[in-house]
Amino acid sequence: MPERPAPALSIVVPVLNEAVGIAATLQALVPLRERGAEVIVVDGGSTDDSPRRAAPWADRVLSGPRGRARQMNTGAAAARAPLLLFLHADTQLPEGADALLHDAVAGGASWGRFDVHIDGRAALLRLVAALMNLRSRLSGIATGDQAMFVRREVFERVGGFPDQPLMEDIELSRRLRALQRPHCLRQRVRTSGRRWETHGVWRTIWLMWRLRWRYWRGESPQSLAQAYR
């Protein structure tokens, strides 16, 4: 049997107890797989059947040490493509996302992210998403909810995601921003608003701003993770 050609895009999906929705997330990636992308799911020790439900819809399902940063680094190490995309398990890409990414890289982008839309009942979530996108565009800092992408060579040059339990996306953005400003795609990924609605939109906004402020002031990610939990 001839060897499958190397993919142009590797999509890494970290998973922890996502059995309810993981199949739908991965099924939405089928058109990208048909066009040559590979999908790598990295499970961090789920106690439900997330790996089993993910298996039919992924090229590989790996087990990795728990922690989103560690899981994404595990997936990146196994990826075969020169372009990496990190996708949360509750987030869906816009149509034609692979073409958008390849065009961005062909135009000189080393890394970047999408705009985000937050699904949910609360009308305030639309404002939250708009402010997230604006803040990211002005600051050059991306968040995991925005589906970050990066050329493999650049990802490896900055050491991948830092081994920390929180703010790993912020820290990676800071390292990448030192090399180049992010390419901010205006097409939107759709992510679940369950975290916001479960804990209250205003309460979550206040918590996240407070944690980011403490992080910028130098507080350790470990203590921030305790506060977040």
C-alpha positions as CSV (number, residue, x, y, z in Angstrom):
1,M,0.0,0.0,0.0
2,P,1.5,3.4,-0.9
3,E,2.4,5.7,1.9
4,R,-0.1,8.4,2.6
5,P,1.3,11.8,1.5
6,A,2.3,14.2,4.3
7,P,-0.5,16.6,5.2
8,A,-0.2,20.3,4.7
9,L,-2.1,21.0,8.0
10,S,-2.2,19.3,11.3
11,I,-5.1,20.0,13.6
12,V,-4.4,19.2,17.3
13,V,-7.5,18.8,19.6
14,P,-6.8,18.5,23.4
15,V,-9.6,16.6,25.1
16,L,-10.6,15.9,28.7
17,N,-14.1,14.4,29.4
18,E,-15.7,15.8,26.2
19,A,-17.7,12.7,25.3
20,V,-20.9,14.6,24.8
21,G,-19.7,16.9,22.0
22,I,-16.4,15.6,20.7
23,A,-17.9,13.6,17.8
24,A,-19.7,16.6,16.5
25,T,-16.6,18.7,16.7
26,L,-14.5,16.2,14.8
27,Q,-17.2,15.4,12.2
28,A,-17.1,19.1,11.2
29,L,-13.4,18.5,10.3
30,V,-14.2,15.7,7.8
31,P,-14.1,18.1,4.8
32,L,-10.6,19.3,5.8
33,R,-9.4,15.7,6.2
34,E,-10.7,14.9,2.8
35,R,-8.6,17.8,1.5
36,G,-5.5,16.4,3.1
37,A,-5.4,17.8,6.7
38,E,-4.7,15.4,9.6
39,V,-6.6,15.5,12.9
40,I,-4.8,14.5,16.1
41,V,-6.8,14.2,19.3
42,V,-4.8,14.1,22.6
43,D,-6.7,12.8,25.6
44,G,-5.5,14.0,29.0
45,G,-6.9,11.1,31.0
46,S,-10.7,11.3,30.5
47,T,-12.9,9.3,32.8
48,D,-15.6,9.1,30.2
49,D,-15.4,7.5,26.7
50,S,-14.0,10.6,24.9
51,P,-11.2,8.6,23.2
52,R,-13.6,5.9,21.9
53,R,-16.0,8.5,20.5
54,A,-13.2,10.5,18.9
55,A,-11.4,7.5,17.3
56,P,-13.6,7.2,14.1
57,W,-13.2,10.9,13.3
58,A,-9.5,11.4,13.9
59,D,-6.3,10.2,12.2
60,R,-4.7,9.5,15.6
61,V,-6.0,9.5,19.2
62,L,-3.1,9.9,21.7
63,S,-2.8,9.8,25.4
64,G,-0.8,12.6,27.0
65,P,-0.1,14.1,30.4
66,R,-3.1,16.1,31.7
67,G,-3.0,19.8,31.1
68,R,-3.9,21.6,27.9
69,A,-0.4,22.9,27.2
70,R,1.1,19.4,27.7
71,Q,-1.6,17.8,25.5
72,M,-1.1,20.3,22.7
73,N,2.7,19.8,22.8
74,T,2.2,16.1,22.6
75,G,0.0,16.5,19.6
76,A,2.4,18.9,17.9
77,A,5.3,16.5,18.4
78,A,3.3,13.8,16.6
79,A,2.1,16.0,13.8
80,R,3.5,15.6,10.3
81,A,2.5,18.9,8.7
82,P,4.5,22.2,8.5
83,L,1.4,24.1,9.8
84,L,-0.2,23.5,13.1
85,L,-3.7,24.5,14.3
86,F,-4.8,24.1,17.9
87,L,-8.5,23.7,18.3
88,H,-10.5,23.4,21.5
89,A,-12.9,20.5,21.8
90,D,-15.9,22.8,22.0
91,T,-15.0,25.0,19.0
92,Q,-15.8,24.8,15.3
93,L,-13.9,26.3,12.4
94,P,-15.5,28.5,9.7
95,E,-16.0,27.0,6.3
96,G,-12.9,26.7,4.2
97,A,-10.6,27.3,7.2
98,D,-7.8,25.3,5.6
99,A,-7.7,27.6,2.6
100,L,-7.7,30.7,4.8
101,L,-4.8,29.4,6.7
102,H,-2.7,28.4,3.7
103,D,-3.4,31.8,2.1
104,A,-2.3,33.5,5.3
105,V,1.0,31.6,5.5
106,A,1.6,32.0,1.7
107,G,1.2,35.8,2.4
108,G,4.0,35.7,5.0
109,A,2.2,34.9,8.3
110,S,4.1,32.8,10.8
111,W,1.2,32.6,13.2
112,G,-2.2,33.9,14.0
113,R,-5.8,33.2,15.0
114,F,-9.4,33.6,14.0
115,D,-12.0,36.0,15.3
116,V,-14.4,34.2,17.7
117,H,-18.1,34.0,18.1
118,I,-19.4,32.7,21.5
119,D,-22.6,30.6,21.2
120,G,-25.1,30.9,24.0
121,R,-28.4,32.4,25.2
122,A,-27.0,35.5,26.8
123,A,-26.9,38.5,24.4
124,L,-23.9,39.8,26.4
125,L,-21.8,37.0,24.9
126,R,-21.8,38.8,21.5
127,L,-20.2,41.8,23.2
128,V,-17.7,39.6,25.1
129,A,-16.6,38.1,21.8
130,A,-16.3,41.5,20.0
131,L,-14.1,42.8,22.8
132,M,-12.0,39.7,22.8
133,N,-11.4,40.1,19.1
134,L,-10.6,43.8,19.4
135,R,-8.3,43.3,22.4
136,S,-6.4,40.6,20.5
137,R,-6.1,42.7,17.4
138,L,-4.7,45.7,19.4
139,S,-2.5,43.7,21.8
140,G,-1.2,41.0,19.5
141,I,-2.2,38.4,22.1
142,A,-4.4,35.5,21.0
143,T,-6.4,33.1,23.2
144,G,-7.0,29.4,22.7
145,D,-10.7,30.1,22.0
146,Q,-9.6,31.8,18.8
147,A,-8.0,28.7,17.3
148,M,-4.4,29.6,17.1
149,F,-2.3,28.5,14.2
150,V,1.5,28.6,13.8
151,R,4.1,27.3,11.4
152,R,5.8,24.3,12.9
153,E,9.3,25.7,12.6
154,V,8.3,28.8,14.5
155,F,6.4,26.8,17.1
156,E,9.6,24.8,17.8
157,R,11.8,27.8,17.7
158,V,9.9,29.4,20.7
159,G,9.8,26.1,22.6
160,G,6.1,25.3,22.1
161,F,3.5,25.9,24.7
162,P,5.0,26.6,28.1
163,D,4.6,23.9,30.7
164,Q,2.1,25.8,32.9
165,P,-1.5,25.0,34.0
166,L,-3.0,28.3,32.9
167,M,-2.3,31.2,30.5
168,E,-0.3,29.0,28.2
169,D,-1.9,30.6,25.2
170,I,-1.1,34.1,26.5
171,E,2.6,33.1,27.1
172,L,2.9,31.5,23.7
173,S,1.5,34.6,22.1
174,R,4.0,36.8,23.9
175,R,6.9,34.6,22.6
176,L,5.5,34.6,19.0
177,R,4.7,38.3,19.1
178,A,8.4,39.0,19.7
179,L,9.0,37.5,16.2
180,Q,6.0,38.8,14.4
181,R,2.6,40.3,15.0
182,P,-0.2,37.7,14.6
183,H,-2.3,37.4,11.5
184,C,-5.8,38.1,12.7
185,L,-8.4,36.4,10.4
186,R,-11.8,38.0,10.6
187,Q,-13.6,34.8,9.8
188,R,-15.1,33.5,13.0
189,V,-14.8,30.2,14.9
190,R,-17.8,29.3,17.0
191,T,-17.1,28.3,20.5
192,S,-19.3,27.2,23.3
193,G,-20.5,29.7,25.9
194,R,-21.1,27.0,28.5
195,R,-18.3,28.3,30.8
196,W,-19.7,31.8,30.8
197,E,-23.3,30.7,31.3
198,T,-22.6,28.1,34.0
199,H,-20.7,30.5,36.2
200,G,-22.4,33.8,35.1
201,V,-21.2,36.0,32.3
202,W,-20.3,39.0,34.5
203,R,-18.6,36.8,37.1
204,T,-16.6,35.1,34.4
205,I,-15.6,38.4,32.8
206,W,-14.4,39.7,36.2
207,L,-12.5,36.5,37.0
208,M,-10.7,36.4,33.7
209,W,-9.7,40.1,33.7
210,R,-8.5,39.7,37.3
211,L,-6.4,36.6,36.5
212,R,-4.9,38.3,33.5
213,W,-4.0,41.3,35.5
214,R,-2.3,39.2,38.1
215,Y,-0.5,37.2,35.4
216,W,0.9,40.4,33.8
217,R,2.1,41.5,37.3
218,G,4.2,38.3,37.5
219,E,2.0,36.0,39.6
220,S,2.7,32.3,39.0
221,P,0.4,30.3,36.7
222,Q,0.1,27.7,39.4
223,S,-1.5,30.1,41.9
224,L,-3.7,31.5,39.2
225,A,-4.9,28.0,38.3
226,Q,-5.9,27.5,41.9
227,A,-7.9,30.7,41.8
228,Y,-9.5,29.8,38.4
229,R,-10.6,26.4,39.7
